[in-house]
Amino acid sequence: MKKLLAIALTLASFGLLGSSEASAATSAVTFETASASAAPQWQNRNRRNRSYRSRVRTYQTSRIVRYGRRTYRETYQVRALPNGRTQTTLISRVRIA
């Protein structure tokens, strides 16, 4: 019984594949004739999302550090990259008290 059911499902799936291939060929033909007759249309679906995806955020931060007996205020420029990483660049180091 299981073998008969498996064979029936296999044959049915082959029948569906054959009909989907035929409909895909038909739709491809209609698409080609429609695109040839109409002017090309540009689609900008992800235009807004693209601009935010590649944006690099930049901000400044400072911290107080001690080197031996000396105390400094270091100011950094931090770049937050779209992939989650950060790049820091030391801008200035000023000695305080």
N, C-alpha and C positions, 0 to 999 in steps of 0.2 A: 504494500500500500504506500509506504514512504517513497519507494523508488518511482512508482507511478506518479505520485504528487510532484516529486523533484523533476521528473522528465517534463511534466505538463508546465511547470513554472519556467523551466529552461526554455522550452519552445515559445511560451508566451513572451518571455523577455526578448528573445530574438525577433519576434514579430514587432515588438515595440521599438527596438533599436532600428530596424529597417524603416519603419514609418517615420521616426524622428529624423533619420538621415535624409529621407526624401523631403520632409518639410523644411529642413535646414537648407537644402539646396534650392528649394523654391523661394524661401525667404531671402537667400543671398542674391538670387536673380532679381527679385523685386527691389531689393535695397540698391543694387547697382543701377537699375534703370531710374529709380527715384533720385539718387544722388547725382546722376549724370544730367538730369533735367533741371534740378534746383541748384541755386547758388549755395556755396558752402556756408555753413553756419558754425560759428565758433562757440564752444561751450565752456563757460567759466564757472563751473560748479564749485571748485575748491579754491577759488581765487582768494577769498578772505582767509581761509584756513592756512593756505600756503604762506601768506605773509607772516602770520603769527608763529608758524612752526619753525621758521628759520631765524627768528629774532633772537639776538644776543642781548641780555640785560646787563647793564653796567652800573655799578654803584660804588661809593667810597665808604670805607669803614676805618676806624682807628682803634688802637689798643695801647695799653701801657705795658712796657716790658722793662726788665732789669737785666743789665749786663754787668756783672760784678757789683760795684757800689753805685754805678750810674743808672739813672732812670730815664727812659726815652718814651716819647709818644710817637708811634709809627702809624702812618696813614697809608692805607692800601687801596688800590683800585681792583675791584673784584668783577670779573666777567663771568656771568652765569650762562653757560652754553646750552643749546636746546637738548642735548643728550643727557643733561643732568650734571655734567662736570663743571668745575669752576677753575678759573685761572686767576692768580693773584699777582699783582705787581706792586712793589714798594714804591710809593711816590715820595714820601719825605720821612725823615727821622729827626725829631727835635728833642734836644736834651731838656729835661725839666728837673727842677730841684735836685 
